[in-house]
Amino acid sequence: MNAPGSRQMRGSNHTGMRQFNERIVLQAIRHHGAIPKADLARLTQLSTQTVAIIVGRLESEGLLIKQARVRGKIGQPSVPLSLNPEGAFSVGIQVGRRNLELLVADFCGQTVQRHEVLYDYPDPQRLFPAIAEGLKTLQGQMGGLWARTVGVGLTAPLSLHKWADLMGGEAAQALARWEGVDLLAEVQQLTDLPVVFAKDTHAACVAELLQGHGRQVRSFLYVFVGTFVGGALVLGGHLMGGERGNAGAIGSLPVGMATVAAGAGAGLPPQLLQVASGWPLEQALRRAGHDPLLIHQSAIMDAAYAAQTAPWLAAASQALAMTVASSAALLDLDAVVMDGSLGAPLMQALMQRTQDALASYRFDGMHQPALLAGQVGAHARALGGALLPLHSQFFPDKDIILKQDLA
């Protein structure tokens, strides 16, 4: 019997299932690490002969490699098989509100090359030349291994032109130029590799799902705190998109009660992104004469910036605690996973303050989800983008093909 929360992967011995069974074998090795063929057959419930044929084929294609023989056990020494990191590569491109990040991930999902461009706001007139230059840089760094690159995963906020009023000035004008721009089509023109798109927070959640807490936690709300805060939702091991791709869009969640007031917009409660995003802290730092990009550095927790960080932490943690409590009531979550692009000490402080603020909420009649720090980190959006082509081409689609049983 499997341990609670474990996943059982089963292949099929029926003819005509070659690609499916290959993906099942690759998935089993990705989940369990280096493993001998005999154990692989038991794990996937494929015949020993089928596994031997599949392994031979995957080795010849450079996707699997043999590890050193394991001796000292009863019977013949076993030869564990593992994924070949250089078996395939993919590119992740993250278009953010304050930076452009491109990275190359290997077949094991590890970053091998990375290129970043910082800016005050994403102007489409400058962004696409920067992406073209970034792709050229990565190709040069990869050399001959670039031929094994299988695709590009592109990530960005769904509506870059929205909330421009929060950024104001020249930024608002540049963001307005995004309306009507087909980001996917524009990037596809810059490369011969196939390009797929995912909302930025969904891509970050993919990274957490495949490389982080998602390997053990079945249902969680994912929170990513960057320039703007956003989220994604995993239920039963599946990333939920929603009818319009907005499942888990916590940035738009109201964090207060509406009041009756005169005038347009009067009495409207603030949204989470107005309170718990990095942007209001950036503006507080700017008004005090400090570098706003300090929010991404460890120095942000120095006493010199306490006048800006303390009020932000108080407001942001209370808003996030309300979000956790509201989400738990609706979704029956195992956990809330919080990650972000802010400096590690600031993220740790935000996590602790949010945990403290949860003590002010009642969880009678529902399960209080664990609050967990994300395991991927600031580059989760770009890495998640890179994982999309790898996962779609080499591993079973969790929502369609992979059979996952809970004991």
Beta strands, then each sheet from edge to edge (+ up, - down):
strand 1: 64-66
strand 2: 81-83
strand 3: 89-95
strand 4: 99-105
strand 5: 111-118
strand 6: 149-156
strand 7: 195-199
strand 8: 220-225
strand 9: 229-235
strand 10: 238-240
strand 11: 335-340
strand 12: 370-373
sheet 1: 1+ 2-
sheet 2: 5+ 4- 3+ 6+ 7+
sheet 3: 10+ 9- 8+ 11+ 12+
end
